[in-house]
Amino acid sequence: MKRTQRPDARLIYARTPAGDEEIAARVLDLGHATRRILALINARRSVADLSKLARPGELTAVLATLERHELIEVIAHADEASEAQRRARRHAEQARLQEAKAALRNAFVAEFGSAGRIWDARVADSVSLEVLRRVLREAIDVLQARGDEAATQRVLALARPVIARWP
């Protein structure tokens, strides 16, 4: 099936046995993003959840590739959350966001010098966990582009514990 439109955000995918084998053996020539999303598919995350873990615009093509190779399959359709559940989820996300901002406060000045103040301000200005994830990815990409592997690893070490607490 060739997918040109975004998949329904409520779909839940699972890896097929071939998908589990691909995770273990790395036989196919899959790109980094495709392999990362394959590893994140766990029969519990919806497409909406996966989109928060993917870079902008990459998820539709990645899911299409994984389906084409029969590495994943749709197993369920998530129920709509009630208004109370949505409010509770937003409240919990805001609490996690504030915790993440506190953990990352002033973390970038050491790696970027005075330009780090801009990155720290971008972290402080993040309005959601998704925005914060994108800021962190961009900062890490900039460090990698500079070829500063040690600084990249230091920022990753700061970001990983914060990110690990996100759903």
C-alpha positions, 0 to 999 in steps of 0.5 A: 500500500502506498501512503500519501496522506497522514495516517489516522493519529489513533492507529496503533501499530505493532512490529511483525515477526519480520520487524522484530528480526530486523531490529535484531539482525539489521538486514535491510538498508533502512535509514536512521529515522526508519530504524528509530521509529521501528524500534519505537513501535511497541503495540501501545503507541498510537500514531499520535504518540509516534509523531511526537517522537519523530521529526516534522514530516518524516512519520508518514514516509517512515510508516509507509516504508515499514508497511511496504517491507511488512515490518509493522501492521495495524493492530488497533484503533485507540479510543478517543480520550474523555475531556477529563482525561485530556485535561489530566494529560495536559496538566501532567505534560505541563508538570513534566515540561516544567521539570525538564526546563528546570533540569536543563536551565543554563545547560547550553552556555557551557557548550555554545558560549554566549550563543548558549543563552539563546538556546537556554532561552529557547528551552525556557520558552518551550510551550510543550514537550514536543517543542522542547524535544525539537529544540533539543534535537536542533541543538544536538544537530548543531553541535554535530554539524560543528563536529564537536563530538564531546560537546554533543555527548555532554548535551545528550547526557543532560537531555537523556535523563529528562527525555527518558521520563517522557511517555 
